[in-house]
Amino acid sequence: MHNHHNFAWREEHDGEQYWVVRKGATPAFPGQKGFVGGTMAEPAVILEGIESEESKLAMYSTIHVAGRVMGRREATGHIDRKTGEVKRAPKITREMMDSKVTEARVKLRGAGVDESPYCYK
């Protein structure tokens, strides 16, 4: 099964057909291995779906990444493109993000501050 969280999939659960949308989640059917990314400064986890009442109620879904604690615009701020006026100051700077990933001994090859470890739980 394809492991993408932004599509709807036609699935059968308890003998009924459903459209399952896993926005913010990923499939975790019994025995299915999955990958859950942490922040760019924390480890990821490889997991395996199990058969349980909780799994069944969740339509065999689990999280797919660390949850956000701030929105992208909150992190980056907002600058008027025409005037250059700072409408909302950024909460995260490039220096903050670079310091955090360097401390975690991660080599960052590309990402905006909206993906900084500070933006995630």
All heavy atoms as an XYZ file, in Angstrom:
952
protein
N       0.845     -1.184      0.000
C       0.000      0.000      0.000
C       0.886      1.240      0.000
O       1.877      1.319      0.692
C      -0.901     -0.001      1.241
C      -1.657      1.293      1.409
S      -2.849      1.259      2.735
C      -4.147      0.427      1.894
N       0.504      2.227     -0.771
C       1.236      3.488     -0.835
C       1.087      4.216      0.499
O       0.016      4.228      1.093
C       0.665      4.342     -1.965
C       1.481      5.539     -2.261
N       1.426      6.663     -1.502
C       2.399      5.769     -3.213
C       2.262      7.559     -1.986
N       2.863      7.038     -3.027
N       2.154      4.810      0.974
C       2.157      5.430      2.295
C       2.134      6.950      2.174
O       3.070      7.621      2.547
C       3.393      4.952      3.060
C       3.364      5.407      4.500
O       2.341      5.815      5.003
N       4.485      5.334      5.157
N       1.075      7.505      1.634
C       0.973      8.951      1.515
C      -0.218      9.433      2.330
O      -1.277      8.823      2.321
C       0.817      9.379      0.056
C       1.172     10.809     -0.142
N       0.384     11.829      0.311
C       2.248     11.376     -0.711
C       0.958     12.986      0.019
N       2.086     12.732     -0.609
N      -0.064     10.548      3.016
C      -1.082     11.020      3.942
C      -1.989     12.106      3.370
O      -2.849     12.609      4.067
C      -0.414     11.527      5.229
C       0.537     12.645      4.975
N       1.822     12.428      4.561
C       0.381     13.973      5.049
C       2.420     13.585      4.396
N       1.571     14.532      4.692
N      -1.816     12.489      2.109
C      -2.659     13.541      1.542
C      -3.612     13.031      0.467
O      -4.069     13.802     -0.365
C      -1.798     14.669      0.970
C      -1.165     15.495      2.060
O      -1.718     15.632      3.137
N       0.002     16.030      1.808
N      -3.884     11.752      0.455
C      -4.818     11.183     -0.500
C      -5.907     10.420      0.231
O      -5.735      9.997      1.359
C      -4.108     10.231     -1.466
C      -3.150     10.918     -2.404
C      -1.787     10.737     -2.252
C      -3.604     11.735     -3.413
C      -0.895     11.362     -3.105
C      -2.725     12.372     -4.266
C      -1.372     12.178     -4.107
N      -7.021     10.204     -0.466
C      -8.097      9.367      0.056
C      -7.975      7.991     -0.588
O      -7.691      7.877     -1.773
C      -9.451      9.985     -0.281
N      -8.169      6.963      0.216
C      -8.075      5.594     -0.267
C      -9.380      4.872      0.004
O      -9.980      5.045      1.051
C      -6.935      4.850      0.445
C      -5.615      5.480      0.209
C      -4.955      6.334      1.037
C      -4.796      5.350     -0.943
N      -3.776      6.735      0.478
C      -3.647      6.143     -0.756
C      -4.922      4.637     -2.136
C      -2.639      6.242     -1.696
C      -3.904      4.738     -3.074
C      -2.784      5.531     -2.846
N      -9.804      4.067     -0.936
C     -10.997      3.239     -0.769
C     -10.558      1.995     -0.011
O      -9.682      1.260     -0.457
C     -11.561      2.872     -2.144
C     -12.938      2.339     -2.112
C     -13.935      3.478     -1.904
N     -15.285      2.943     -2.074
C     -16.297      3.342     -1.370
N     -16.159      4.282     -0.469
N     -17.476      2.826     -1.560
N     -11.137      1.782      1.175
C     -10.756      0.653      2.027
C     -11.998     -0.021      2.602
O     -13.038      0.621      2.774
C      -9.889      1.122      3.194
C      -8.567      1.697      2.781
C      -7.755      2.225      3.953
O      -8.170      2.078      5.126
O      -6.699      2.803      3.698
N     -11.831     -1.282      2.934
C     -12.898     -2.014      3.592
C     -12.553     -2.171      5.066
O     -11.456     -2.586      5.419
C     -13.069     -3.409      2.966
C     -14.229     -4.173      3.563
C     -14.463     -5.503      2.885
O     -14.376     -5.566      1.639
O     -14.715     -6.484      3.607
N     -13.493     -1.802      5.916
C     -13.357     -1.956      7.367
C     -14.665     -2.536      7.887
O     -15.737     -1.985      7.629
C     -13.057     -0.604      8.044
C     -11.735     -0.039      7.657
N     -10.586     -0.334      8.340
C     -11.365      0.780      6.633
C      -9.569      0.293      7.781
N     -10.020      0.982      6.738
N     -14.563     -3.664      8.604
C     -15.754     -4.354      9.139
C     -16.792     -4.647      8.062
O     -17.992     -4.489      8.282
C     -16.389     -3.548     10.268
C     -15.596     -3.637     11.553
O     -14.931     -4.665     11.777
O     -15.651     -2.669     12.340
N     -16.312     -5.017      6.882
C     -17.221     -5.377      5.799
C     -17.847     -4.204      5.067
O     -18.620     -4.387      4.147
N     -17.520     -2.979      5.466
C     -18.053     -1.773      4.822
C     -16.951     -1.078      4.035
O     -15.786     -1.068      4.449
C     -18.591     -0.794      5.878
C     -19.741     -1.322      6.702
C     -21.053     -1.331      5.925
O     -21.239     -0.477      5.033
O     -21.883     -2.208      6.219
N     -17.324     -0.465      2.913
C     -16.382      0.312      2.105
C     -16.380      1.764      2.581
O     -17.446      2.353      2.802
C     -16.773      0.259      0.623
C     -16.536     -1.078     -0.021
C     -15.049     -1.372     -0.198
O     -14.265     -0.518     -0.576
N     -14.664     -2.605      0.103
N     -15.187      2.328      2.754
C     -15.039      3.723      3.185
C     -13.993      4.418      2.329
O     -13.068      3.793      1.825
C     -14.546      3.804      4.644
C     -15.506      3.271      5.659
C     -15.413      1.962      6.109
C     -16.494      4.089      6.199
C     -16.293      1.469      7.063
C     -17.372      3.606      7.154
C     -17.266      2.298      7.579
O     -18.129      1.823      8.516
N     -14.144      5.744      2.221
C     -13.055      6.579      1.727
C     -12.304      7.025      2.978
O     -12.877      7.658      3.854
C     -13.578      7.808      0.971
C     -14.042      7.484     -0.405
C     -15.335      7.361     -0.834
C     -13.214      7.231     -1.530
N     -15.356      7.040     -2.159
C     -14.065      6.958     -2.622
C     -11.836      7.199     -1.738
C     -13.586      6.668     -3.892
C     -11.359      6.907     -3.000
C     -12.226      6.647     -4.057
N     -11.030      6.675      3.069
C     -10.225      7.012      4.243
C      -9.206      8.075      3.838
O      -8.417      7.876      2.910
C      -9.514      5.763      4.808
C      -8.663      6.147      6.015
C     -10.531      4.694      5.185
N      -9.265      9.199      4.522
C      -8.307     10.284      4.304
C      -7.406     10.330      5.528
O      -7.885     10.448      6.643
C      -9.026     11.644      4.129
C      -8.001     12.764      3.941
C     -10.005     11.583      2.974
N      -6.117     10.228      5.320
C      -5.174     10.211      6.444
C      -4.353     11.490      6.474
O      -3.138     11.467      6.453
C      -4.280      8.980      6.349
C      -5.031      7.701      6.620
C      -4.091      6.516      6.731
N      -4.805      5.343      7.175
C      -5.366      4.454      6.354
N      -5.276      4.613      5.050
N      -6.002      3.416      6.840
N      -5.019     12.614      6.538
C      -4.301     13.880      6.668
C      -3.696     13.920      8.064
O      -4.404     13.861      9.063
C      -5.267     15.054      6.464
C      -4.614     16.401      6.542
C      -3.661     16.612      5.389
C      -3.072     18.015      5.476
N      -1.930     18.157      4.609
N      -2.385     13.996      8.154
C      -1.723     13.984      9.448
C      -1.531     12.588     10.003
O      -1.167     12.418     11.153
N      -1.816     11.568      9.187
C      -1.681     10.184      9.645
C      -1.144      9.329      8.492
O      -1.077      9.773      7.359
C      -3.028      9.645     10.119
N      -0.788      8.112      8.821
C      -0.262      7.177      7.834
C      -0.828      5.790      8.124
O      -1.201      5.511      9.262
C       1.291      7.179      7.881
O       1.800      6.499      6.746
C       1.831      6.574      9.145
N      -0.943      4.927      7.107
C      -1.480      3.589      7.350
C      -0.614      2.798      8.333
O       0.608      2.936      8.346
C      -1.443      2.922      5.978
C      -1.319      4.021      4.991
C      -0.613      5.131      5.696
N      -1.267      1.965      9.147
C      -0.557      1.104     10.101
C      -1.339     -0.193     10.264
O      -1.768     -0.542     11.358
C      -0.382      1.821     11.437
N      -1.527     -0.895      9.157
C      -2.230     -2.179      9.214
C      -1.363     -3.197      9.945
O      -0.130     -3.067      9.972
C      -2.564     -2.655      7.796
C      -3.629     -1.830      7.141
C      -3.302     -0.769      6.306
C      -4.968     -2.107      7.377
C      -4.282     -0.004      5.718
C      -5.966     -1.340      6.785
C      -5.624     -0.288      5.953
N      -1.966     -4.209     10.547
C      -1.181     -5.218     11.274
C      -0.045     -5.774     10.409
O      -0.261     -6.186      9.276
C      -2.210     -6.296     11.600
C      -3.505     -5.557     11.680
C      -3.406     -4.489     10.611
N       1.169     -5.702     10.943
C       2.356     -6.187     10.242
C       2.977     -5.196      9.277
O       4.093     -5.397      8.803
N       2.288     -4.098      8.976
C       2.825     -3.108      8.039
C       3.838     -2.221      8.750
O       3.556     -1.648      9.793
C       1.692     -2.248      7.472
C       2.168     -1.220      6.472
C       1.019     -0.398      5.907
O      -0.069     -0.376      6.462
N       1.271      0.277      4.814
N       5.011     -2.115      8.177
C       6.047     -1.248      8.741
C       5.828      0.178      8.239
O       5.346      0.394      7.139
C       7.422     -1.745      8.345
C       7.714     -3.126      8.919
C       9.157     -3.274      9.266
C       9.564     -4.630      9.730
N       8.757     -5.368     10.594
N       6.181      1.130      9.086
C       6.027      2.532      8.736
C       7.172      3.352      9.292
O       7.948      2.896     10.127
N       7.250      4.561      8.836
C       8.304      5.502      9.224
C       7.628      6.747      9.766
O       6.751      7.311      9.121
C       9.137      5.836      7.982
C      10.127      6.932      8.191
C      11.397      6.642      8.652
C       9.795      8.253      7.926
C      12.328      7.658      8.839
C      10.723      9.266      8.117
C      11.978      8.960      8.569
N       8.016      7.159     10.963
C       7.495      8.390     11.552
C       8.683      9.309     11.800
O       9.548      9.013     12.620
C       6.733      8.116     12.872
C       6.256      9.424     13.491
C       5.553      7.189     12.621
N       8.722     10.399     11.066
C       9.815     11.349     11.207
C       9.658     12.206     12.441
O       8.551     12.594     12.796
N      10.764     12.492     13.092
C      10.765     13.463     14.185
C      11.038     14.828     13.588
O      10.831     15.041     12.394
N      11.522     15.749     14.377
C      11.945     17.028     13.816
C      13.293     16.807     13.144
O      13.906     15.753     13.298
C      12.099     18.110     14.901
O      13.281     17.841     15.669
C      10.884     18.180     15.808
N      13.777     17.804     12.425
C      15.065     17.634     11.753
C      16.232     17.569     12.751
O      17.363     17.331     12.350
C      15.294     18.721     10.709
C      15.369     20.115     11.266
S      15.743     21.365     10.044
C      14.216     21.530      9.166
N      15.956     17.735     14.038
C      17.005     17.638     15.053
C      16.777     16.468     16.000
O      17.451     16.341     17.006
C      17.075     18.940     15.854
N      15.804     15.617     15.679
C      15.494     14.465     16.532
C      15.368     13.209     15.680
O      15.081     13.294     14.492
C      14.180     14.706     17.282
C      14.253     15.876     18.231
C      12.882     16.208     18.811
O      11.860     15.997     18.154
O      12.868     16.696     19.940
N      15.541     12.049     16.294
C      15.470     10.805     15.518
C      14.067     10.498     15.003
O      13.066     10.958     15.548
C      15.891      9.720     16.513
C      16.201     10.387     17.796
C      15.859     11.836     17.690
N      14.036      9.694     13.950
C      12.790      9.153     13.419
C      12.565      7.784     14.053
O      13.449      7.241     14.710
C      12.890      9.031     11.907
N      11.380      7.231     13.850
C      11.021      5.939     14.423
C      10.466      5.052     13.313
O       9.676      5.506     12.485
C       9.947      6.117     15.523
C       9.486      4.789     16.061
C      10.455      7.003     16.646
N      10.867      3.798     13.313
C      10.263      2.811     12.434
C       9.318      1.998     13.301
O       9.686      1.536     14.378
C      11.325      1.915     11.777
C      12.204      2.776     10.873
C      10.654      0.792     10.987
C      13.370      2.053     10.265
N       8.075      1.859     12.843
C       7.078      1.164     13.636
C       6.404      0.076     12.804
O       6.602     -0.007     11.604
C       6.044      2.139     14.194
C       5.375      3.107     13.213
C       4.276      2.441     12.434
C       4.850      4.300     13.953
N       5.617     -0.733     13.481
C       4.874     -1.793     12.810
C       3.457     -1.806     13.366
O       3.252     -1.785     14.578
C       5.539     -3.144     13.055
C       4.865     -4.288     12.326
C       5.637     -5.587     12.465
O       6.859     -5.550     12.690
O       4.993     -6.647     12.355
N       2.477     -1.813     12.465
C       1.081     -1.849     12.869
C       0.739     -3.149     13.585
O       1.338     -4.192     13.311
N      -0.200     -3.064     14.514
C      -0.628     -4.245     15.270
C      -2.144     -4.386     15.184
O      -2.858     -3.444     14.845
C      -0.206     -4.161     16.754
C      -0.876     -2.958     17.440
C       1.297     -4.114     16.895
C      -0.764     -2.962     18.943
N      -2.609     -5.568     15.518
C      -4.051     -5.804     15.612
C      -4.478     -5.512     17.043
O      -3.973     -6.118     17.983
C      -4.381     -7.252     15.248
C      -5.869     -7.559     15.259
C      -6.639     -6.743     14.237
O      -6.367     -6.878     13.033
O      -7.520     -5.960     14.662
N      -5.331     -4.532     17.209
C      -5.875     -4.209     18.522
C      -7.184     -3.469     18.313
O      -7.475     -2.992     17.207
C      -4.907     -3.331     19.328
O      -4.862     -2.027     18.797
N      -7.969     -3.351     19.374
C      -9.228     -2.618     19.273
C      -8.965     -1.156     18.934
O      -9.682     -0.557     18.126
C     -10.023     -2.739     20.580
C     -11.448     -2.250     20.467
C     -12.283     -2.944     19.379
O     -12.084     -4.152     19.128
O     -13.140     -2.265     18.769
N      -7.917     -0.559     19.526
C      -7.573      0.837     19.242
C      -7.170      1.016     17.787
O      -7.560      1.985     17.141
C      -6.440      1.322     20.164
C      -6.843      1.467     21.605
C      -6.734      0.165     22.396
O      -6.277     -0.861     21.851
O      -7.118      0.175     23.570
N      -6.380      0.058     17.262
C      -5.956      0.133     15.859
C      -7.166      0.065     14.936
O      -7.272      0.815     13.963
C      -5.004     -1.013     15.521
O      -3.820     -0.917     16.265
N      -8.069     -0.842     15.256
C      -9.272     -1.016     14.449
C     -10.110      0.265     14.449
O     -10.577      0.715     13.408
C     -10.076     -2.193     15.000
C     -11.251     -2.591     14.168
C     -11.889     -3.832     14.785
C     -13.116     -4.247     14.016
N     -13.742     -5.426     14.606
N     -10.291      0.878     15.635
C     -11.070      2.115     15.741
C     -10.413      3.261     14.965
O     -11.103      4.155     14.471
C     -11.249      2.510     17.210
C     -12.213      1.630     18.009
C     -12.135      1.971     19.495
C     -13.631      1.768     17.482
N      -9.100      3.228     14.864
C      -8.361      4.258     14.130
C      -8.236      3.921     12.648
O      -7.494      4.575     11.925
C      -6.980      4.438     14.744
N      -8.965      2.904     12.196
C      -8.898      2.441     10.807
C      -7.460      2.150     10.409
O      -7.028      2.462      9.311
C      -9.566      3.420      9.847
C     -11.054      3.525     10.051
S     -11.808      4.562      8.815
C     -13.459      3.903      8.827
N      -6.734      1.568     11.369
C      -5.340      1.163     11.163
C      -4.482      2.325     10.649
O      -3.805      2.234      9.639
C      -5.275     -0.061     10.245
C      -6.037     -1.219     10.829
C      -7.301     -1.558     10.366
C      -5.524     -1.932     11.904
C      -8.022     -2.600     10.937
C      -6.239     -2.981     12.483
C      -7.485     -3.303     11.993
O      -8.191     -4.331     12.560
N      -4.562      3.415     11.386
C      -3.798      4.622     11.082
C      -2.971      5.013     12.293
O      -3.325      4.701     13.428
C      -4.736      5.784     10.743
O      -5.563      5.464      9.658
N      -1.886      5.719     12.048
C      -1.077      6.280     13.128
C      -0.493      7.610     12.656
O      -0.631      7.985     11.489
C       0.035      5.297     13.561
O       0.639      5.798     14.768
C       1.101      5.130     12.503
N       0.166      8.312     13.548
C       0.771      9.599     13.194
C       1.805      9.398     12.096
O       2.332      8.315     11.907
C       1.445     10.266     14.416
C       2.556      9.375     14.965
C       0.422     10.579     15.470
C       3.444     10.044     15.967
N       2.138     10.465     11.376
C       3.174     10.332     10.355
C       4.356     11.260     10.587
O       5.365     11.144      9.916
C       2.604     10.538      8.938
C       2.400     11.966      8.569
N       3.353     12.683      7.902
C       1.369     12.804      8.775
C       2.914     13.920      7.706
N       1.716     14.006      8.227
N       4.265     12.159     11.540
C       5.367     13.090     11.791
C       5.106     13.805     13.109
O       4.001     13.775     13.636
C       5.492     14.104     10.617
C       4.358     15.100     10.635
C       6.833     14.826     10.611
N       6.134     14.438     13.621
C       5.966     15.255     14.827
C       4.928     16.347     14.545
O       4.899     16.917     13.465
C       7.305     15.895     15.199
N       4.059     16.626     15.501
C       3.022     17.639     15.315
C       3.584     19.054     15.411
O       4.571     19.317     16.099
N       2.959     19.963     14.710
C       3.401     21.362     14.719
C       2.935     22.074     15.986
O       1.855     21.796     16.491
C       2.862     22.094     13.495
C       3.409     21.565     12.177
C       2.981     22.456     11.033
N       3.700     23.702     11.037
C       4.862     23.932     10.418
N       5.429     22.964      9.737
N       5.455     25.085     10.480
N       3.758     23.003     16.460
C       3.350     23.871     17.568
C       3.140     25.305     17.097
O       2.648     26.131     17.839
C       4.379     23.858     18.742
C       4.403     22.507     19.413
C       5.747     24.291     18.285
N       3.522     25.574     15.855
C       3.244     26.889     15.279
C       3.102     26.756     13.774
O       3.691     25.877     13.154
C       4.322     27.922     15.635
C       5.631     27.794     14.921
S       6.794     29.126     15.317
C       7.237     28.713     16.976
N       2.284     27.616     13.221
C       2.054     27.622     11.783
C       3.252     28.169     11.020
O       4.138     28.819     11.583
N       3.251     27.929      9.725
C       4.364     28.374      8.881
C       4.525     29.889      8.896
O       5.624     30.405      9.012
C       4.155     27.869      7.455
C       4.203     26.358      7.376
C       3.991     25.853      5.960
N       3.832     24.414      5.960
C       4.819     23.543      6.079
N       6.052     23.966      6.206
N       4.584     22.255      6.062
N       3.415     30.599      8.776
C       3.491     32.062      8.784
C       3.933     32.604     10.138
O       4.589     33.628     10.228
C       2.137     32.660      8.418
C       1.944     32.795      6.921
C       1.943     34.281      6.593
N       2.015     34.505      5.175
C       1.097     35.121      4.483
N       0.002     35.543      5.075
N       1.271     35.328      3.211
N       3.543     31.933     11.195
C       3.965     32.338     12.534
C       5.487     32.232     12.636
O       6.147     33.098     13.215
C       3.295     31.455     13.577
C       3.449     31.917     14.989
C       2.697     31.044     15.969
O       2.033     30.077     15.567
O       2.795     31.331     17.170
N       6.038     31.182     12.069
C       7.488     30.975     12.105
C       8.221     31.999     11.241
O       9.215     32.586     11.659
C       7.828     29.562     11.644
N       7.722     32.203     10.018
C       8.439     33.052      9.054
C       8.102     34.523      9.168
O       8.839     35.366      8.663
C       8.125     32.615      7.611
O       6.725     32.765      7.361
C       8.553     31.187      7.358
N       6.971     34.837      9.817
C       6.525     36.219      9.857
C       5.877     36.594      8.535
O       5.693     35.749      7.650
N       5.559     37.869      8.394
C       4.912     38.324      7.162
C       5.449     39.703      6.808
O       5.364     40.637      7.597
C       3.394     38.363      7.330
C       2.683     38.831      6.107
N       2.692     38.131      4.930
C       1.947     39.937      5.880
C       1.988     38.782      4.023
N       1.530     39.886      4.586
N       5.998     39.802      5.615
C       6.529     41.067      5.109
C       5.742     41.438      3.863
O       5.568     40.615      2.957
C       8.032     40.950      4.774
C       8.805     40.608      6.044
C       8.551     42.235      4.138
C      10.267     40.296      5.828
N       5.262     42.669      3.800
C       4.531     43.152      2.630
C       5.490     43.175      1.442
O       6.521     43.858      1.485
C       3.966     44.549      2.909
C       3.065     45.030      1.795
O       3.536     45.121      0.640
O       1.890     45.330      2.083
N       5.171     42.441      0.402
C       6.067     42.326     -0.757
C       6.241     43.643     -1.502
O       7.292     43.899     -2.071
C       5.549     41.262     -1.727
C       5.658     39.878     -1.188
C       5.195     38.879     -2.204
N       5.065     37.570     -1.580
C       4.848     36.470     -2.233
N       4.728     36.497     -3.537
N       4.747     35.333     -1.598
N       5.209     44.456     -1.502
C       5.273     45.725     -2.230
C       6.070     46.782     -1.476
O       6.873     47.507     -2.056
C       3.876     46.243     -2.525
C       3.124     45.397     -3.536
C       1.757     45.966     -3.814
C       1.021     45.061     -4.791
N      -0.357     45.519     -5.013
N       5.836     46.876     -0.162
C       6.454     47.957      0.612
C       7.673     47.510      1.423
O       8.449     48.347      1.858
C       5.433     48.563      1.588
O       5.096     47.578      2.573
C       4.178     49.034      0.864
N       7.787     46.215      1.656
C       8.874     45.721      2.502
C       8.581     45.874      3.982
O       9.401     45.528      4.829
N       7.394     46.383      4.311
C       7.018     46.587      5.712
C       6.805     45.241      6.406
O       6.170     44.332      5.879
C       5.714     47.397      5.777
C       5.191     47.591      7.180
C       3.805     48.221      7.207
O       3.247     48.542      6.140
O       3.280     48.378      8.325
N       7.380     45.133      7.607
C       7.201     43.924      8.410
C       5.834     44.007      9.070
O       5.612     44.819      9.960
C       8.318     43.769      9.473
C       8.040     42.567     10.357
C       9.680     43.674      8.819
N       4.922     43.171      8.610
C       3.565     43.141      9.156
C       3.514     42.305     10.424
O       2.759     42.604     11.331
C       2.584     42.557      8.134
C       2.489     43.339      6.857
C       1.621     44.536      7.053
C       1.355     45.212      5.714
N       0.440     46.318      5.845
N       4.292     41.223     10.437
C       4.388     40.357     11.619
C       5.811     39.824     11.663
O       6.280     39.201     10.716
C       3.381     39.215     11.539
C       3.360     38.367     12.799
C       2.261     37.309     12.832
N       2.139     36.552     11.603
C       1.035     36.495     10.847
N      -0.033     37.164     11.183
N       1.007     35.768      9.756
N       6.489     40.080     12.760
C       7.877     39.642     12.903
C       7.946     38.114     12.965
O       7.061     37.474     13.545
C       8.494     40.242     14.158
N       8.995     37.527     12.403
C       9.144     36.069     12.494
C       9.461     35.646     13.922
O      10.121     36.369     14.663
C      10.311     35.767     11.563
C      11.071     37.044     11.453
C      10.076     38.145     11.656
N       8.981     34.454     14.294
C       9.317     33.900     15.610
C      10.572     33.055     15.541
O      11.205     32.799     16.561
C       8.154     33.059     16.142
C       6.978     33.885     16.592
C       6.004     33.052     17.382
C       4.913     33.935     17.953
N       3.947     33.145     18.712
N      10.921     32.593     14.337
C      12.093     31.743     14.161
C      13.035     32.406     13.156
O      12.611     32.826     12.089
C      11.691     30.347     13.611
C      10.590     29.717     14.459
C      12.909     29.438     13.505
C      10.945     29.476     15.899
N      14.297     32.487     13.523
C      15.290     33.030     12.606
C      16.140     31.894     12.035
O      16.182     30.797     12.592
C      16.229     34.019     13.318
O      16.994     33.301     14.300
C      15.455     35.156     13.974
N      16.814     32.188     10.953
C      17.709     31.205     10.339
C      18.811     30.823     11.327
O      19.202     29.661     11.421
C      18.307     31.804      9.063
C      19.184     30.863      8.303
C      18.419     29.618      7.982
N      18.763     29.116      6.693
C      18.095     28.145      6.125
N      17.055     27.625      6.695
N      18.443     27.692      4.978
N      19.291     31.793     12.096
C      20.340     31.524     13.074
C      19.856     30.566     14.158
O      20.593     29.665     14.574
C      20.838     32.826     13.707
C      21.571     33.744     12.748
C      20.648     34.500     11.783
O      19.439     34.686     12.081
O      21.139     34.889     10.708
N      18.626     30.751     14.615
C      18.050     29.843     15.621
C      18.004     28.423     15.072
O      18.408     27.473     15.733
C      16.631     30.276     16.000
C      16.533     31.523     16.832
S      14.813     32.112     16.960
C      14.072     30.809     17.933
N      17.489     28.284     13.851
C      17.353     26.960     13.252
C      18.725     26.331     13.034
O      18.947     25.172     13.384
C      16.604     27.035     11.920
C      16.394     25.667     11.290
S      15.350     25.687      9.837
C      16.502     26.250      8.599
N      19.657     27.092     12.474
C      21.000     26.555     12.213
C      21.677     26.107     13.506
O      22.324     25.066     13.541
C      21.865     27.592     11.495
C      21.429     27.809     10.059
O      20.652     26.981      9.526
O      21.861     28.814      9.460
N      21.506     26.876     14.572
C      22.100     26.520     15.859
C      21.534     25.197     16.377
O      22.276     24.334     16.859
C      21.850     27.643     16.864
O      22.280     27.264     18.135
N      20.211     25.038     16.256
C      19.550     23.832     16.756
C      20.000     22.586     15.982
O      20.305     21.559     16.584
C      18.037     24.001     16.654
C      17.237     22.890     17.258
C      17.199     23.019     18.749
C      16.104     22.166     19.340
N      16.128     22.200     20.780
N      20.067     22.668     14.668
C      20.464     21.482     13.894
C      21.961     21.202     14.039
O      22.380     20.051     14.040
C      20.041     21.556     12.408
C      18.539     21.595     12.282
C      20.666     22.717     11.691
N      22.758     22.236     14.200
C      24.194     22.033     14.437
C      24.414     21.338     15.773
O      25.214     20.405     15.879
C      24.945     23.378     14.411
O      24.780     23.961     13.110
C      26.416     23.199     14.709
N      23.679     21.767     16.803
C      23.753     21.139     18.126
C      23.380     19.654     18.051
O      23.949     18.816     18.750
C      22.801     21.869     19.076
C      22.726     21.307     20.465
C      21.658     22.028     21.293
O      21.574     23.263     21.198
O      20.925     21.343     22.018
N      22.441     19.324     17.169
C      22.003     17.929     16.998
C      22.926     17.156     16.044
O      22.682     15.995     15.770
C      20.570     17.892     16.466
N      23.964     17.810     15.557
C      24.935     17.224     14.614
C      24.263     16.741     13.331
O      24.550     15.671     12.816
C      25.723     16.109     15.276
C      26.493     16.617     16.484
C      27.393     15.626     17.090
N      26.891     14.268     17.026
C      27.271     13.289     17.809
N      28.149     13.515     18.735
N      26.774     12.078     17.694
N      23.358     17.583     12.841
C      22.655     17.303     11.592
C      23.183     18.255     10.534
O      23.329     19.441     10.781
C      21.127     17.515     11.764
C      20.414     17.465     10.432
C      20.568     16.492     12.732
N      23.462     17.718      9.344
C      23.868     18.565      8.219
C      22.613     18.889      7.425
O      22.004     18.022      6.814
C      24.885     17.858      7.335
C      25.339     18.740      6.215
C      26.455     18.125      5.436
C      26.822     19.082      4.324
N      28.093     18.787      3.748
N      22.227     20.133      7.453
C      21.013     20.584      6.794
C      21.328     20.933      5.346
O      22.208     21.743      5.069
C      20.455     21.804      7.531
C      19.098     22.311      7.109
C      18.045     21.218      7.263
C      18.735     23.533      7.923
N      20.620     20.307      4.430
C      20.857     20.548      3.000
C      19.838     21.492      2.394
O      19.959     21.850      1.235
C      20.854     19.220      2.251
C      22.020     18.367      2.643
C      22.120     17.184      1.764
N      23.315     16.434      2.093
C      23.552     15.233      1.664
N      22.699     14.628      0.871
N      24.661     14.616      2.009
N      18.843     21.829      3.138
C      17.847     22.758      2.624
C      16.565     22.681      3.415
O      16.079     21.597      3.681
N      16.072     23.810      3.815
C      14.771     23.902      4.490
C      14.588     25.353      4.912
O      15.552     26.051      5.224
C      14.712     23.000      5.723
N      13.343     25.775      4.915
C      13.037     27.108      5.408
C      12.805     27.060      6.907
O      12.635     25.984      7.495
N      12.776     28.229      7.535
C      12.570     28.274      8.979
C      11.193     27.744      9.373
O      10.979     27.364     10.521
C      12.791     29.685      9.566
C      14.228     30.131      9.381
C      11.825     30.692      8.975
N      10.268     27.663      8.417
C       8.946     27.104      8.711
C       9.005     25.598      8.964
O       8.048     25.012      9.438
C       7.962     27.406      7.587
C       8.386     26.820      6.250
O       9.594     26.828      5.944
O       7.508     26.351      5.509
N      10.147     24.970      8.697
C      10.351     23.546      8.982
C      11.335     23.340     10.135
O      11.769     22.228     10.409
C      10.867     22.824      7.738
C       9.809     22.668      6.662
C       8.666     21.761      7.104
O       8.894     20.791      7.843
O       7.521     22.038      6.707
N      11.690     24.397     10.807
C      12.636     24.338     11.925
C      12.150     23.416     13.033
O      10.948     23.272     13.254
C      12.801     25.753     12.489
O      13.442     25.731     13.739
N      13.088     22.802     13.769
C      12.695     21.986     14.923
C      11.853     22.758     15.941
O      11.044     22.180     16.651
C      14.024     21.567     15.548
C      14.996     21.651     14.439
C      14.531     22.769     13.558
N      12.012     24.073     15.983
C      11.230     24.895     16.909
C       9.744     24.911     16.549
O       8.911     25.280     17.358
C      11.747     26.344     16.924
C      13.105     26.473     17.546
C      14.242     26.652     16.758
C      13.252     26.433     18.930
C      15.488     26.778     17.334
C      14.499     26.568     19.515
C      15.622     26.728     18.711
O      16.841     26.861     19.282
N       9.402     24.526     15.330
C       8.014     24.543     14.870
C       7.250     23.281     15.221
O       6.054     23.197     14.967
C       7.967     24.746     13.357
S       8.639     26.322     12.828
N       7.961     22.291     15.783
C       7.353     20.995     16.039
C       7.426     20.618     17.512
O       8.282     21.082     18.237
C       8.046     19.901     15.205
C       7.742     20.046     13.742
C       8.547     20.821     12.925
C       6.625     19.443     13.191
C       8.251     20.972     11.583
C       6.326     19.574     11.859
C       7.150     20.347     11.049
O       6.855     20.499      9.734
N       6.517     19.727     17.921
C       6.483     19.229     19.296
C       7.670     18.341     19.560
O       8.179     17.689     18.690
C       5.195     18.419     19.549
C       3.952     19.254     19.417
C       2.736     18.376     19.598
C       1.497     19.197     19.329
N       0.301     18.446     19.293
